[in-house]
Amino acid sequence: EFRLLAYDARGCGDSPAPSTGYDFPDLAAELLAFMDALGLRKAHLVGHSRAGGILLRMAFDHPERVASLVFVSSVLRGFPWSEEFLQVMRTGREVARAAGVRAAVDRVWLPSPIFAWERERRPDVARRVEAMSHRWSGAEWLDPATYPGQEVPDIERLSEVSLPTYVLSGQEEMHDFV
């Protein structure tokens, strides 16, 4: 009854990494263009991690194009991130800019608490995550742009979303993703 389409957002997977344009409005416009190119009037949207922020932007800006939302361990702008998580992101960016993305992935990203469960309980999954991470462009870390803060953070706008929505997170994830 459904057709599943997956795309790599800019700088992920096999998609090219432009030098800038990694804020949620940019990425939501990209998703909208993807849907338009395929002639999709409306879609059920599923997003993991940062993609959740893209879906939320779609729900705010183009609710008529969204049939439902599924968030899997997603980010939420305005959420009070832990210092532990923020430090991983800051250090990843610093290392990526100084020594390259692969160095940042190997020294900062993969050893971080974000992937502790996989490392400790599912080494086979940890190896797959490592392989995927090594293909990542790291473009978000390398993006030199400074994006304006939101006037009203997404977390304060959640009541505006009236679409069918499912939120999924693992019980042993970092608090930042639960």
N, C-alpha and C positions, 0 to 999 in steps of 0.2 A: 504494500500500500504506500510505502515511502521510498523515495530515492535519496541515498546518502551522498552528499558532496562534502569533500574536505578540501580546504585550501591552505596554503602556507602564507601567512601574513608577511608583509615586507620584512626581509632579513631573517626569516625562519625557513628551515627546510631547504627547498630548492629555489625559493624566491630570491630575487636579487636584493641587495641591501643598499638602498640609496644612502647618501651621507646624512640625511636628517629626515624628520617627519614621523616620529614614533610616539606622539601623544595620542590619547584616545580619540579625539575628534578626527585626526588624520586616518587612524586605523579603521574607525567606523565608516568613514567616507570610502575607504578602500573596500570594505565588506559590502557596502551598498552598491558600489560599482561592479563588484563581482556578481551580485544578485542581478543587477540590471543587464549585465553582459549575457547572463544565462536566461534572461527572461523570467526570472522568479519574482512574482508579485509579492509573495509572502512566504516565510519559511520558519520552521522550528529551528531555533538556534541553540547550539551546545558549545560552551567555551570552558577551557581549562586554564587556570592560572591567569595570566595577563589577558587572555581572550575574554574572560568574564567581564573585565572592564570595558572591552569593546562592545560586548553584547548589551551591557547596561546603557552605554551611550546610544546604541541603536534603539533600545526601549524608550529612552527619553526623547530622542530626536525624531525617530521614525516608527512609532508604535504600530502604525497601520501596515508596516512591512513585516512585523514579527507575529508569528502564530503562538509561539511559546518560548520559554527560556529554560535552559538547564545550565547551572553553574557548577563546575567541578573544581573544588579547591581554588576558588577564584579570589582575585584581588578585589578590594573595595576601597575606592578613593575616599579619604576622610577617616578611614579606620586608623586607630592609634597603633601603628606598627611597633613591635618590640625593638628595643635597642639592639638586641642580638641580630635580628633580621636586617635592620637598617645598616648595621656594621658590615654584614655580608655583602650587601648591595654596594656600599661605598667602597669597600676594599676591592670588590670585583671590578668596579669601574677604574679604580686607580691602577690595579695590576694590568688590566686590559690595555689601558692607555700607555703604560710604561713598558710592558713586556709582551703584549699581545694577548689576544682572546684565549688561545689555547692554554697559556700560562694561567690566566685568571680562572678558567674552567677547572683546571687540574689542581691549582693551589688554594682556591677560595670556594668556588661554587660546589664542586662535588664533595669536598670534605665537610661542608657546612651541615648544620643541624637539619636543613631542609631535606636531606637525603639519608638521614640517620637510620630510619626504619628499613629502607631498602638495603643499605650496607650491612646492617646487623641481622636481618631476617630473610632477605631475598637477594643474595649475591647475584643470581641470574638476572634479576630485574635491574640491579645496580649496574651491571655490565651493559645492559641495553640503554639505560639512562646515560651512561658514560659515552657510549657510541653516538647517541643522538646529540649529546652536548658538544661533542667534538665536531659535529657538522654545523653547529650554530654559529652564525656570523658575529654574534656579540654586538651587533650594530647599536642596540640600545645603550650599551656601555660606552660606545665610541661616539655617539651622536653629540655634536658640540652645542646643539640648540638648548636654550633655556626656555621652558614652556611656562606660560603664566599659570598661577594657581587658580583653582576654581573659586568662583564667587560663592557658590553654595556647593559643598562637597556632596558627592554621590550618596554617601551614607545618610545624609539629611534629606535626600529626595526619594528614598525607597518607597515611601507611601504613594508616590506618583505612578508606580508600576502596578497596573491592574491586569497584566497578562498572566496566563497560567505559568507558574514558575516552580522549578524544583532545584533545591540547593543540596549538593552532596560534598561531604568532606570526610576524611578518615579520622577515626577517633585518636590515632596516635600522631597526627600531623602536628607541626608547630602551631602554637596558638594563633599565629598570624593568619593561618589558612582555615581555621575552624570557625 
